[in-house]
Amino acid sequence: MGILSKLKHIFSNDIVFNASDATSFVTPFSTRGGKIKLDCKVTIPEGFGFALGHNGRVLDCFSSGEYFLSVSTLPVCCKKLKIHKIDKNGKIKKSFKAETYFVKTSPFDFDFSSLEKAELGQISSGIFKVGLKCTLNLVVTNISLFMSSLLEEYSYLKTGEAEKLLRMFTTEYVVKILNKYNFALFEFINLNEAIENTLKGELGQKFEKIGLKLLDIKNIKYELPKKSQKEYEANIEKKNRETQLQNDEQNEQDEQLKSNDNNDDTYVPFGNIKIESTDKIESKTEDEQFVDLNLEHLYYDDKN
């Protein structure tokens, strides 16, 4: 890029965002003076969306591509901010104030740890607390709904605040789910798969309500009372060893099958003439064998 091109880019009112500039799944973007020039162009890379916000409200949203931000492409801004109307001096508005955000629309991993623990059990058998650490694989399916959920908490977002809010939402969801089912302590210790399946199903439904889709939960680890934590972690190690052993055995079987497939013991003595094994001949029907026999006789008679 030459000097003139750099200067033009610096003083341009266009909004250009590179994927490498993303700081998280929601990246606040600063415009000159916090204003958006009408008829400027916004460039949104593949795998991202673009959202405008103002005073805790989501305005217009866009998917990846190039757009000119004008009265015709900003219906929500026209409705909420009246950008299409003449100002008090009788002049047409040339710009308006709004926050701008680039939202990741491709799947991303979110490392989660509970801000608080769920209190489970019964008074008669004992009360205990459970926390959760895991990696959530998520994707934004509705930019407007997701940004609305975030801006309901903060009137505008700074860098890193989207992660804080998502962690807060997820903690609330996890605590409610665990309280609802009130799993027993021994179920956590013995790695009951029903807990993980329940969390995945219930969390998926709750995330859908804020414009997210839960694709997977990985690296699940519960935080249990100290007396139970050691036994729980020992069971995790045992399960990991068993899983690794099964994978090794399966890989060995796959390699053996692959090796057997590569060993073709069919004898081909005369180039493209192929002698079939007896088991293939026996597998033919009586009619097929009769046709083959007649063809052999015809070939012999013609030769003589």
Secondary structure, DSSP 8 states (H G I E B T S, - for coil): --HHHHHHHHT---EE--GGG--SSEEEE--GGGEEETTEEEEE-TTEEEEEEETTEEEEEE-SEEEEESTTT-HHHHHHH-TTSB-TTS-B--EEE-EEEEEE-S-EEEEEE-SS-EEEEETTTEEEEEEEEEEEEEEES-HHHHHHHHHTT-SS--TTHHHHHHHHHHHHHHHHHHHHH---HHHHHTT-HHHHHHHHHHHHHHHHTTTEEEEEEEEEEEE--HHHHHHHHHHHHHHHHHHHHHHHHHHHHHHHHHHHHH-------BTTB----HHHHHTS-HHHHHHHHHHHHHHHHHH-
